[in-house]
Amino acid sequence: MPELADSPSCIRPVAYLARTLRIGRVVPLDEYELATVGALREHFRLAGMSQSATRFVRDKLAMR
């Protein structure tokens, strides 16, 4: 199992699954997975917040 914080190592197994399964949505379970899920959404062109949009959610100064 790849480490979830490392986005490139998560894209490859999901791409393998996407060859046979239709992936319509990727949902993070906590705040630490937001960047990885954003990278997956950008790579597979899924609806939702992109990796750059999730940076503002995690950046407390940008939220003010």
RODRENVEX-259932 format. One record per residue (C-alpha): residue in three letters; x, y, z. Coordinates in nm, 3 decimals, decimal comma. Last residue first. Example, Ala and Ser with C-alpha at 12.3 -4.5 7.8 and 13.67 -1.06 7.14 Angstrom:
2
@aa = SER X = 1,367 Y = -0,106 Z = 0,714;
@aa = ALA X = 1,230 Y = -0,450 Z = 0,780;
end
This chain:
64
@aa = ARG X = -0,873 Y = 3,468 Z = 0,701;
@aa = MET X = -0,862 Y = 3,134 Z = 0,515;
@aa = ALA X = -0,531 Y = 3,219 Z = 0,347;
@aa = LEU X = -0,361 Y = 3,239 Z = 0,686;
@aa = LYS X = -0,494 Y = 2,896 Z = 0,789;
@aa = ASP X = -0,357 Y = 2,720 Z = 0,483;
@aa = ARG X = -0,529 Y = 2,378 Z = 0,473;
@aa = VAL X = -0,839 Y = 2,498 Z = 0,291;
@aa = PHE X = -0,635 Y = 2,724 Z = 0,064;
@aa = ARG X = -0,415 Y = 2,431 Z = -0,040;
@aa = THR X = -0,729 Y = 2,238 Z = -0,132;
@aa = ALA X = -0,791 Y = 2,471 Z = -0,425;
@aa = SER X = -0,448 Y = 2,398 Z = -0,574;
@aa = GLN X = -0,505 Y = 2,022 Z = -0,555;
@aa = SER X = -0,843 Y = 2,049 Z = -0,723;
@aa = MET X = -1,176 Y = 2,068 Z = -0,545;
@aa = GLY X = -1,446 Y = 1,848 Z = -0,692;
@aa = ALA X = -1,546 Y = 1,686 Z = -1,019;
@aa = LEU X = -1,313 Y = 1,429 Z = -1,170;
@aa = ARG X = -1,050 Y = 1,497 Z = -1,434;
@aa = PHE X = -0,854 Y = 1,175 Z = -1,366;
@aa = HIS X = -0,525 Y = 1,353 Z = -1,289;
@aa = GLU X = -0,688 Y = 1,660 Z = -1,136;
@aa = ARG X = -0,916 Y = 1,454 Z = -0,912;
@aa = LEU X = -0,628 Y = 1,231 Z = -0,803;
@aa = ALA X = -0,417 Y = 1,537 Z = -0,717;
@aa = GLY X = -0,704 Y = 1,681 Z = -0,513;
@aa = VAL X = -0,742 Y = 1,348 Z = -0,333;
@aa = THR X = -0,374 Y = 1,358 Z = -0,242;
@aa = ALA X = -0,393 Y = 1,720 Z = -0,123;
@aa = LEU X = -0,707 Y = 1,659 Z = 0,084;
@aa = GLU X = -0,579 Y = 1,341 Z = 0,252;
@aa = TYR X = -0,451 Y = 1,518 Z = 0,565;
@aa = GLU X = -0,789 Y = 1,682 Z = 0,626;
@aa = ASP X = -0,975 Y = 1,356 Z = 0,682;
@aa = LEU X = -1,176 Y = 1,094 Z = 0,497;
@aa = PRO X = -1,108 Y = 1,228 Z = 0,150;
@aa = VAL X = -1,370 Y = 1,150 Z = -0,118;
@aa = VAL X = -1,297 Y = 1,041 Z = -0,475;
@aa = ARG X = -1,589 Y = 1,027 Z = -0,716;
@aa = GLY X = -1,690 Y = 0,872 Z = -1,046;
@aa = ILE X = -1,439 Y = 0,594 Z = -1,082;
@aa = ARG X = -1,545 Y = 0,348 Z = -1,350;
@aa = LEU X = -1,376 Y = 0,014 Z = -1,289;
@aa = THR X = -1,163 Y = -0,192 Z = -1,529;
@aa = ARG X = -0,879 Y = 0,043 Z = -1,632;
@aa = ALA X = -0,963 Y = 0,270 Z = -1,340;
@aa = LEU X = -0,818 Y = 0,015 Z = -1,099;
@aa = TYR X = -0,473 Y = 0,048 Z = -1,260;
@aa = ALA X = -0,505 Y = 0,426 Z = -1,256;
@aa = VAL X = -0,585 Y = 0,407 Z = -0,885;
@aa = PRO X = -0,268 Y = 0,203 Z = -0,829;
@aa = ARG X = -0,056 Y = 0,459 Z = -1,026;
@aa = ILE X = -0,206 Y = 0,775 Z = -0,876;
@aa = CYS X = -0,122 Y = 0,683 Z = -0,517;
@aa = SER X = 0,257 Y = 0,679 Z = -0,566;
@aa = PRO X = 0,240 Y = 1,016 Z = -0,737;
@aa = SER X = 0,043 Y = 1,170 Z = -0,446;
@aa = ASP X = 0,278 Y = 1,079 Z = -0,158;
@aa = ALA X = 0,082 Y = 1,162 Z = 0,156;
@aa = LEU X = -0,123 Y = 0,845 Z = 0,113;
@aa = GLU X = 0,177 Y = 0,615 Z = 0,154;
@aa = PRO X = 0,150 Y = 0,336 Z = -0,096;
@aa = MET X = 0,000 Y = 0,000 Z = 0,000;
end
